[in-house]
Amino acid sequence: MAFTGRVVPGDPLLDEEPTRPGQLPAPVARSARRRGSLTRLFWWLVFFIAVLYFFVPLYATLVYSLKSKPFGSAYTAILNDSQFIATLGYSFVAGLLTIVVSILVIVPTAFWVRLKYPNLRPVVEFITLLPFVIPPIILVFGLENTYSQGPLPLANSDEGLNILLVGAYVVLSFPYMYRAVDTGLRAIDIGSLTEASQSLGAGWIRILWQVILPNIRTALISGAFLTLAIVIGEFTIANFLSRPAFAPYLYIVGDSKPYEQAALALVSFGITWLAMVLIAILGRNSRGQIKVTVG
């Protein structure tokens, strides 16, 4: 059929705006916008359900804790209880020691495996996942039986039990600390940083302390506060080792004082959230920075 050159009014092909280069046709663009709106609506719905799932139990716990007579006496009783400060302080000290030992063990291991022996990463990852498989009750009984006699009878003294507690917490922190450190190392070019540091005359310890650690600070902070949260909430190991930790104290309070236990649960939750805020504050200025400071 030959083209006559006449323009037929109302032709739908002529009503559409001409498509620019790189621009989607109008029907396709409208369909994409509709799909985008439905996707946003779906994720807002998921977010709303997650908020309800997260905050409704907290609100119920708060209401229950405020039922004590007189009003708010559960929180007053907790703050006036010397055991609250003592057990919380003990757990914080144990958590800080656990963090230090975990960093001293995990950072050199993850750095060396990623730099020199990448084929061993699956093996190391499997080892760090073992705390998910071995229950804490098995771990604590193994520690007590092993260190009750022999050359290191640590289970026969309070200082030795404290060492065993920190050692057990270090093992429990492996899955979280190793993955945080490994993620931080993956985000930087450790090969180039190591070569640059060695060309400036730095040794391995200096490279780890002045080059690697500053560049994975955010990852270390994340792993540290996850470890701290685990230590504060861990019950089994601290209870069987008879340590004055926060989680056994929470259990003892719950046996006879249900309102105080609800208040304690909210206090521990607030401490965890405070830790998350500290992560955001301390790690805010360290993103995207590569530093080589060996001078």
Secondary structure, 3 states (H helix, E strand, C coil): CCCCCCCCCCCHHHHCCCCCCCCCCHHHHHHHHHHHHHHHHHHHHHHHHHHHHHHHHHHHHHHHHCCCCCCCHHHHHHHCCHHHHHHHHHHHHHHHHHHHHHHHHHHHHHHHHHHCCHHHHHHHHHHHHHHHHCCHHHHHHHHHHHCCCCCCCHHHCHHHHHHHHHHHHHHHHHHHHHHHHHHHHHCCCHHHHHHHHHHCCCCHHHHHHHHHHHHCHHHHHHHHHHHHHHHHHCCHHHHHCCCCCHHHHHHHHHHHCHHHHHHHHHHHHHHHHHHHHHHHHHHCCCCCCCCCCCC
